[in-house]
């Protein structure tokens, strides 16, 4: 039986759906063949069909509020209403992922755009042994222990490599104009902003941004500073665009070169790295503003990762 | 070296801006503004110049004592510090133009969190910022200008100091010849550093 669904495919028949003036809302109709679908008062909302039925038999529409008010949205045939829901059009709040009306899955062979420099986002989790080997070969001042120490730092920064995509170590960003470099997009790029600034940016995001609800904040384990709200940007918004590298060696160049820079500025750094002194390494990196979190947590995590690597690789050659 | 870089940046900008479709008639001499391209409104505002823009600004660059930008009306070139319009053309580059040269500035988002960290090639110290960088540029490594949604910052890598240039945020930045410029979505601001 034909029925209305929301963008996530959940049934919304007979219900009340909140919409915003000028804010397109994605809705679907299961079994829409032969039905006429739309609001019964076109002065309150307009509707546009987005292609034919998908593989689940759902035809998708964009419903856009024109002025504040309530309107019945119906799927009917020859005067018989098969299904309906009420759309309540108010001023848009941009609250919740639903407000990001242009958000969707990658549609072009795993990419979000047709830019030839975009590559599909993929998790690239290097084996610790590969990182150690790479570091050992690429930086002759590093001992085997030193290479393991920096590998521990990498493993800590990337959650054992699980948060490393397209060999981009540290989530290096692209500028808005850097679309000629290999790049990829990451979902749920979030930012803490004053409410007015957040609303402005989300309004200007062309359907790729929204303000996170309390439920979404909890679900993603995001946290807020006082007086801020969380604005979230989705691919292919430029805030969600990051550089993509072809290999670990390519992606690690900048990271390694930065550590070399730290070693040249902080005299004890290389010795601490080569001694496997994660506490001192964490301290120097903190003083170099490499990270902003808790120094104690960083040192503890690095120490644990280093021990894990040592267990995995056996004793280090001197 | 800096002057040479400025000149190169200016050449790159103008070369890119001079690209026109085959159907378009040849460009008028650079110094003559075609009547069809309205001059931007320029006004001093405290310690800076405010230059009204029309629509989105696609290119913003400073080379020598000149500020160049492209908006919906075309390419504009202004003299600094006077703000006098030097030239205008109705064609803008269709692709991104190489901008300031110098050490690479990298911006990373640790843990995909809410804040970014700015790093300058060859500088051991990093510069954490609040929020995500919208645009950033280096003037030969001496100065880095970074725009977030709520601020424009000047970072001095040598002294590790930072100066807030604007508390309203920006989407595009440029730096060169001791000047910084930024576009906040409605106007361009240029300020001597």
Interface residues (C-beta under 8 A of the other chain):
Chain A: X157 X163 X170 X171 X172 X173 X175 X176 X177 X178 X179 X180 X186 X188 X189 X190 X191 X192 X193 X194 X197 X201 X204 X222 X230 X239 X242 X254 X257 X258 X261 X262 X264 X265 X266 X288 X289 X290 X291 X292
Chain B: X95 X96 X106 X107 X108 X109 X110 X111 X112 X113 X114 X115 X116 X117 X119 X121 X122 X123 X124 X125 X126 X127 X128 X130 X131 X132 X133 X134 X135 X136 X149 X150 X169 X171 X172 X185
